[in-house]
Amino acid sequence: MRNGGRPMLPPPMKPAPFHYHAPKTIEEAVATLARVAPDDGRVLAGGQSLVPTMAFRLARPRHLVDINGVAALARLAVEGEKLCIGACVRHAAFERPVAKGPLGELLTEVVHHIAHRPIRARGTFCGSIAHADPASEWCLVAAVLDAEMVARRARGEHVIAAKDFFDAIMTTALEDNELLTEVRLPLLSADTRFGFYEFNRRAGDFAIAMALVTYRLKDSKIAEPRVALGGVEAFPRRIANAEAALDGRAPNADAFAAAADAAAKAVDPLDDALNTADYRRGLVRTVVLRALERAAA
Ligand SMILES: Cc1cc2nc3c(=O)[nH]c(=O)nc-3n(C[C@H](O)[C@H](O)[C@H](O)COP(=O)(O)OP(=O)(O)OC[C@H]3O[C@@H](n4cnc5c(N)ncnc54)[C@H](O)[C@@H]3O)c2cc1C
């Protein structure tokens, strides 16, 4: 493969031929993307989702804009009350807490459910967000914490709230010519409790259903509850009825059961060859209950 956007001479290879671009700065990356996006140009981050689909020729991008050489995108920093995660920060970065307090612990708990170590060493947080698999753990984190996605194009950047970012299965508000440069997560106050529970049949598989909950305690009552589900619907989202069932109540079995029931009623689960909608709805009750129990433990 030759750099500079020239086609390679064709030794036999698994993916369809493509032009390879290796920008060194964010400006160069977005300028290249602006040029090649109309000709089926795609960003290459960790390659852990894109490359397998190219190998099977299910995806045949004509251009790849490889952002791995853009040093500025490896930034992982706390700024004010936000954790800023650059586009080249790998999953593995979260295997140890990257921020003080509950947020760092939450990310460390969740990351161990993503695939396997070699994939975590290469795949990126932002790549997962841009790819928007319904069962992506990072998309669930983004939904529950109301993350901010920073989208950059040649003409400037804008920030997209998580609730407006995920549109459908593997479909987001990002335009083809936009680079997701950074995702920002709010730091969590020291008294925030969290619980995560994922169900799948083998460790490392994508979740069939998973729940992530956070809340605080005020006068021994639940305050600011957040309940989100992933792997269940087309994209992860917060479940308002489940949150309402918790708000202001003592964190006990009755409140947790009410929230789990509310969540199971509120969802419109995916139905596929392996898992029916009814089966997933049943799982929703279980994963919400177990996530809440973990938060309270
Ligand atoms: C065997 C296996 C098991 C896996 N299990 C899980 C799992 O349990 N949970 C899970 O969440 N994931 C899982 N994955 C997917 C993995 O986490 C990927 O790393 C992730 O989905 C995509 O990140 P990436 O950096 O590899 O993106 P890439 O594969 O490089 O890109 C994916 C897509 O996102 C676009 N993209 C990437 N970065 C950007 C950006 N910054 N701006 C705009 N567009 C961008 C690309 O153009 C492409 O369309 C698994 C993968 C494999 C191969």
The ligand as a Gaussian input file, in Angstrom:
#p B3LYP/6-31G(d) Opt

LIG

0 1
 C      -13.978000     -10.537000      17.930000
 C      -14.448000      -9.143000      18.275000
 C      -15.189000      -8.968000      19.424000
 C      -15.631000      -7.690000      19.780000
 N      -16.370000      -7.530000      20.919000
 C      -16.803000      -6.306000      21.268000
 C      -17.564000      -6.094000      22.452000
 O      -17.838000      -7.010000      23.230000
 N      -18.001000      -4.829000      22.717000
 C      -17.721000      -3.769000      21.887000
 O      -18.137000      -2.641000      22.166000
 N      -16.969000      -3.929000      20.783000
 C      -16.509000      -5.161000      20.449000
 N      -15.769000      -5.314000      19.296000
 C      -15.512000      -4.119000      18.444000
 C      -14.288000      -3.348000      18.933000
 O      -14.547000      -2.804000      20.213000
 C      -13.892000      -2.188000      17.983000
 O      -12.651000      -1.752000      18.430000
 C      -14.815000      -0.985000      17.961000
 O      -16.143000      -1.325000      17.662000
 C      -14.446000       0.012000      16.849000
 O      -13.328000       0.740000      17.219000
 P      -12.093000       0.854000      16.239000
 O      -11.212000       1.888000      16.800000
 O      -11.524000      -0.508000      16.047000
 O      -12.789000       1.418000      14.895000
 P      -12.593000       1.036000      13.363000
 O      -12.818000      -0.420000      13.160000
 O      -11.335000       1.606000      12.840000
 O      -13.818000       1.865000      12.741000
 C      -15.156000       1.465000      12.953000
 C      -16.074000       2.441000      12.198000
 O      -16.095000       3.711000      12.865000
 C      -15.570000       4.739000      12.012000
 N      -14.708000       5.572000      12.851000
 C      -13.770000       5.111000      13.718000
 N      -13.224000       6.140000      14.392000
 C      -13.820000       7.262000      13.923000
 C      -13.687000       8.638000      14.245000
 N      -12.830000       9.058000      15.181000
 N      -14.451000       9.525000      13.583000
 C      -15.338000       9.104000      12.635000
 N      -15.521000       7.811000      12.307000
 C      -14.769000       6.904000      12.944000
 C      -14.837000       4.027000      10.895000
 O      -14.826000       4.773000       9.699000
 C      -15.651000       2.743000      10.763000
 O      -16.798000       2.989000      10.000000
 C      -15.303000      -6.569000      18.941000
 C      -14.526000      -6.755000      17.786000
 C      -14.110000      -8.024000      17.447000
 C      -13.277000      -8.197000      16.213000

